[in-house]
Amino acid sequence: MITGELKNKIDGLWDIFAAGGLVNPLEVIEQITYLMFIHDLDDSDNMRARESAMLGLPFQSIFAGEVKIGERTIDGSQLKWSVFHDFPADRMYMIMQEWVFPFIKNLHNDKNSAYSKYMDDAIFKLPTPLLLSKVVDSLDEIYKLMNEIQTADVRGDVYEYLLSKIAQSGRNGQFRTPRHIIRMMVEMMDPSSDEVICDPACGTSGFLVAAGEYLKEKRKEEIFYDKQKKDHYMNHMFHGYDMDRTMLRIGAMNMMTHGIENPYIEYRDSLSDQNADKDQYSLVLANPPFKGSLDAESVSGDLLKVCKTKKTELLFLALFLRIMKIGGRCACIVPDGVLFGSSRAHKSIRKEIVENQRLEAVISMPSGVFKPYAGVSTAILIFTKTEHGGTDQVWFYDMKADGFSLDDKRTPVTENDIPDIIERFKNLDKEAERKRTDRSFMVPKKDIVENDYDLSINKYKEIEYTPVEYPPTSEIMANIRELELEIGKEMDELERLLGL
């Protein structure tokens, strides 16, 4: 969560746009995203230059030498944020409008690249040089604070806070999955260097960015010192789909500024016939929308065969099973209703996962995890596509705390089950002896089948009641009489002192 001075600076930036006549939150967030991308392009270019120098590798800056824009050829260094932000307002506005924007729109010649697809219709909408100058100054201050904070999540938190402005303006469903929950899911799945990763409801690409960052941390040498694996990481590993072009644009830029050159981020209604993906991905990470129902006519027929319903959360589970390869793994967030819903569709998708695939874990999360955007209770399902069953023991974990208060403020607290969840999931062989009164335990498939495939933890958790012994009623009544007498004496004494 963004707090303190950084929050005030972003609010101030929003006010600058409003004072300049831009009040539509979607337009504001798009313009901020373009400018952040232009700033990050300069930063990432400088960082890659330093990394290449350290590794002794050749590097060609995108700003080096002469750059052709339309019919004109200009000095590329003038397109760098660190150069033009010091120019007078009128000149900066001219450079931004006539040079920088056309430059970033044509940054990748490949018209099929994620970047080109979502920058093609990008429009620079800041109306005056004065407004641009104020916005650039404000962004410089925000970046200075972000660099001082220096936490891995600060950029994601800034995006989250910007997206909360859309949520406040009445657009439903535009909230991000908390970074620490995404990171936990990625760590549990421990992606390898040859994964093909998909999020069919990617929004701002939070899961894909986190997977990319995890691989960069844990498998840096394996990927970046191998030409083939680096090419796979940059061009073929990450796939994301969404139905909101603004989110896609932000998501594509988010991926690219995290060093993934050509993610496959595409406009697509994942649940419709428009999505032909089948047996394609080795890892699915997702928090699909729980927006209730949708038009059954728009839903792909083969999903309805698995699960005849209009509920998106159930259809997405059927989709995950279809798009994964055999052996593919999935970690996804579902609303609690998926775990215990009694409709035929609820039962059929749970039965499919338990009987025909391998269900590995159900992690029950507290309802405050998505506050302040939503108070829904959710769980994480982890399963592997086998098409031949394999569910034996299912690991359940009752998460009580995630390191933040479970109210709208979400302030940091010391209680945090996440490290324990990751540690236990990676050592499931040690969980077999744990009792059902513990925070986590194993449940045999037989018990789940007998309970109509119910996956809610309360169905299997046992609560230890400690017997409390009370004294006999006669003794309690005698104590009450004694207290009454004591009170009477004290009241008499008080009246005497008051002279009543």
QUIRAPE-V781166 format. One record per residue. N is the residue number from 1. RES is the residue in one letter. OMEGA is omega in degrees with one decimal (999 if undefined). Layout:
# QUIRAPE-V781166
<<N RES OMEGA> <N RES OMEGA>>
This chain:
# QUIRAPE-V781166
<<1 M 177.4> <2 I 179.0> <3 T 170.9> <4 G -171.4> <5 E -179.2> <6 L 177.3> <7 K -179.8> <8 N 179.9> <9 K 179.7> <10 I 175.3> <11 D 178.9> <12 G 178.1> <13 L 178.0> <14 W 179.3> <15 D 178.4> <16 I 177.8> <17 F -179.1> <18 A 179.6> <19 A 179.8> <20 G 175.4> <21 G 177.3> <22 L -175.2> <23 V 177.5> <24 N -174.5> <25 P 178.5> <26 L 178.0> <27 E -178.7> <28 V -177.0> <29 I 177.1> <30 E -178.8> <31 Q 177.6> <32 I -179.4> <33 T 177.5> <34 Y -176.5> <35 L 176.7> <36 M 179.0> <37 F 179.1> <38 I 177.7> <39 H -176.7> <40 D 178.9> <41 L 177.2> <42 D -179.1> <43 D -175.6> <44 S 176.5> <45 D 178.6> <46 N -178.9> <47 M -180.0> <48 R 176.8> <49 A 179.4> <50 R 179.9> <51 E -179.6> <52 S 178.8> <53 A 179.5> <54 M -178.1> <55 L -178.9> <56 G -179.1> <57 L 177.9> <58 P 179.8> <59 F 178.3> <60 Q 179.4> <61 S 178.1> <62 I 180.0> <63 F -172.8> <64 A 172.3> <65 G -177.9> <66 E 179.3> <67 V -178.7> <68 K 177.0> <69 I -175.0> <70 G 179.5> <71 E -173.5> <72 R 173.9> <73 T -176.3> <74 I 177.0> <75 D -175.2> <76 G -176.9> <77 S -179.4> <78 Q -179.8> <79 L -178.6> <80 K 178.4> <81 W -176.4> <82 S 177.6> <83 V -171.3> <84 F -177.8> <85 H 177.6> <86 D -177.6> <87 F 172.9> <88 P -172.6> <89 A -176.6> <90 D -177.8> <91 R 178.2> <92 M -179.1> <93 Y 179.2> <94 M -179.1> <95 I -178.9> <96 M -174.3> <97 Q -171.3> <98 E -175.3> <99 W -172.1> <100 V -177.7> <101 F 175.5> <102 P -180.0> <103 F -177.6> <104 I 179.0> <105 K -179.0> <106 N -175.3> <107 L 178.4> <108 H -178.5> <109 N -179.1> <110 D -176.3> <111 K 178.6> <112 N -178.7> <113 S 180.0> <114 A -175.6> <115 Y -177.5> <116 S -176.8> <117 K -174.0> <118 Y 173.1> <119 M -178.5> <120 D -177.4> <121 D 177.5> <122 A -178.9> <123 I 176.0> <124 F -170.4> <125 K 179.1> <126 L -168.4> <127 P -174.3> <128 T 175.2> <129 P -179.0> <130 L 179.0> <131 L 178.7> <132 L -178.5> <133 S 179.7> <134 K -179.0> <135 V 179.3> <136 V 178.3> <137 D -179.4> <138 S 178.7> <139 L 176.4> <140 D 179.0> <141 E 179.7> <142 I 179.0> <143 Y 178.2> <144 K 178.6> <145 L 178.9> <146 M 179.8> <147 N 179.1> <148 E -179.5> <149 I 174.0> <150 Q 170.2> <151 T -176.8> <152 A -173.2> <153 D -168.6> <154 V 179.7> <155 R 176.7> <156 G 178.8> <157 D 177.2> <158 V 177.0> <159 Y -179.1> <160 E -179.4> <161 Y 176.0> <162 L -179.8> <163 L 178.1> <164 S 177.4> <165 K 177.5> <166 I -179.8> <167 A 179.7> <168 Q -176.8> <169 S 172.1> <170 G 175.9> <171 R -175.1> <172 N 167.5> <173 G -176.9> <174 Q 171.8> <175 F -175.2> <176 R 171.5> <177 T -179.3> <178 P -176.2> <179 R -175.0> <180 H 176.6> <181 I 176.4> <182 I -178.3> <183 R 178.2> <184 M -178.8> <185 M 179.3> <186 V 179.8> <187 E 179.3> <188 M -179.1> <189 M 175.1> <190 D -175.1> <191 P 179.2> <192 S -174.0> <193 S -178.3> <194 D 178.4> <195 E 165.0> <196 V -167.4> <197 I -178.9> <198 C 166.8> <199 D -174.5> <200 P 175.0> <201 A -160.0> <202 C -178.7> <203 G -178.9> <204 T 175.8> <205 S -177.4> <206 G -179.3> <207 F -177.7> <208 L 177.7> <209 V -178.6> <210 A 177.8> <211 A 178.3> <212 G 179.9> <213 E 178.6> <214 Y 179.3> <215 L 178.7> <216 K 179.4> <217 E -168.6> <218 K -174.3> <219 R -174.1> <220 K -176.5> <221 E -178.9> <222 E -176.4> <223 I -167.9> <224 F 174.8> <225 Y 179.1> <226 D -173.2> <227 K -177.8> <228 Q -178.9> <229 K 177.5> <230 K 178.0> <231 D 178.3> <232 H -179.6> <233 Y -175.0> <234 M -168.0> <235 N -170.7> <236 H -172.0> <237 M -167.2> <238 F -179.1> <239 H 178.8> <240 G 180.0> <241 Y 175.4> <242 D -179.2> <243 M -179.3> <244 D -174.2> <245 R 178.6> <246 T 178.4> <247 M 179.1> <248 L -179.7> <249 R 177.9> <250 I -179.6> <251 G 179.3> <252 A 179.1> <253 M 178.9> <254 N 178.8> <255 M -175.3> <256 M 178.4> <257 T 171.5> <258 H 170.6> <259 G 177.9> <260 I -164.6> <261 E -173.7> <262 N 178.0> <263 P 179.2> <264 Y -179.0> <265 I -169.9> <266 E 174.2> <267 Y -178.4> <268 R 169.9> <269 D -170.8> <270 S -175.6> <271 L -175.5> <272 S 176.6> <273 D 177.6> <274 Q -179.8> <275 N -177.1> <276 A -176.4> <277 D 177.9> <278 K 176.6> <279 D -169.7> <280 Q -170.3> <281 Y 179.4> <282 S 179.9> <283 L 174.1> <284 V 175.4> <285 L -173.3> <286 A 167.2> <287 N -173.3> <288 P -178.4> <289 P 176.8> <290 F -169.6> <291 K 176.6> <292 G -173.4> <293 S 175.2> <294 L -177.1> <295 D -176.8> <296 A -178.6> <297 E -178.2> <298 S -175.0> <299 V 178.3> <300 S -176.3> <301 G -176.0> <302 D 174.0> <303 L 179.8> <304 L 177.1> <305 K -179.8> <306 V -169.5> <307 C -175.4> <308 K -175.7> <309 T 172.3> <310 K -176.4> <311 K -174.5> <312 T -176.1> <313 E 178.0> <314 L 180.0> <315 L 178.4> <316 F 176.6> <317 L 176.9> <318 A 178.9> <319 L -179.5> <320 F -179.6> <321 L -178.7> <322 R -172.0> <323 I -179.8> <324 M 170.6> <325 K 169.6> <326 I -175.4> <327 G 178.1> <328 G -176.2> <329 R -179.7> <330 C 167.6> <331 A -176.9> <332 C 177.8> <333 I 178.5> <334 V 172.9> <335 P -175.8> <336 D -178.2> <337 G 179.0> <338 V -174.4> <339 L -173.9> <340 F -178.7> <341 G -172.2> <342 S 179.5> <343 S 179.9> <344 R -179.1> <345 A 178.4> <346 H -176.7> <347 K -175.8> <348 S -179.6> <349 I 177.2> <350 R 179.1> <351 K 179.0> <352 E -177.3> <353 I -177.1> <354 V -173.6> <355 E -172.3> <356 N 177.8> <357 Q 177.6> <358 R 175.2> <359 L -175.1> <360 E -173.7> <361 A 172.4> <362 V -179.0> <363 I -178.7> <364 S -177.8> <365 M 179.4> <366 P -172.8> <367 S -177.6> <368 G -173.8> <369 V -177.2> <370 F 176.7> <371 K 6.1> <372 P -173.6> <373 Y -178.1> <374 A -179.6> <375 G -175.7> <376 V 174.4> <377 S -174.7> <378 T 175.7> <379 A 175.0> <380 I 174.2> <381 L 175.4> <382 I -179.7> <383 F -179.7> <384 T 177.8> <385 K 178.3> <386 T -173.4> <387 E 178.9> <388 H -179.9> <389 G -179.0> <390 G 176.5> <391 T -178.6> <392 D 175.3> <393 Q 177.5> <394 V -178.6> <395 W 177.3> <396 F 175.8> <397 Y 179.5> <398 D -179.0> <399 M 179.3> <400 K -176.0> <401 A -179.9> <402 D 178.2> <403 G 178.9> <404 F 177.0> <405 S -173.2> <406 L 175.5> <407 D -177.2> <408 D -176.6> <409 K 178.7> <410 R 178.0> <411 T -178.5> <412 P 175.6> <413 V -176.3> <414 T -177.9> <415 E -176.9> <416 N -179.2> <417 D -170.8> <418 I 178.6> <419 P 179.6> <420 D 179.7> <421 I -178.2> <422 I -178.0> <423 E -177.8> <424 R -179.6> <425 F -179.5> <426 K 179.4> <427 N -175.5> <428 L 179.7> <429 D -179.7> <430 K -175.1> <431 E -171.8> <432 A -174.7> <433 E -175.6> <434 R -177.8> <435 K -180.0> <436 R 172.6> <437 T -179.4> <438 D 179.5> <439 R 178.2> <440 S -178.2> <441 F 177.6> <442 M 176.0> <443 V 179.0> <444 P -179.7> <445 K -177.4> <446 K -179.4> <447 D -179.1> <448 I 178.6> <449 V -179.0> <450 E 179.4> <451 N 175.7> <452 D 177.5> <453 Y 176.5> <454 D -177.0> <455 L 178.3> <456 S -173.4> <457 I -177.8> <458 N 178.5> <459 K -173.3> <460 Y -177.9> <461 K 176.3> <462 E -179.7> <463 I 179.2> <464 E 176.6> <465 Y 177.5> <466 T -178.5> <467 P 178.9> <468 V -179.5> <469 E 178.8> <470 Y 177.5> <471 P 179.8> <472 P -178.2> <473 T -178.5> <474 S -179.5> <475 E 179.1> <476 I -179.2> <477 M 179.2> <478 A 178.8> <479 N 179.7> <480 I 178.4> <481 R 179.7> <482 E 179.6> <483 L 179.2> <484 E 178.5> <485 L 179.9> <486 E 179.8> <487 I 179.8> <488 G 179.2> <489 K -178.6> <490 E 178.7> <491 M 177.0> <492 D -179.2> <493 E -179.8> <494 L 178.7> <495 E 179.6> <496 R -179.3> <497 L 180.0> <498 L 179.3> <499 G -179.5> <500 L 999>>
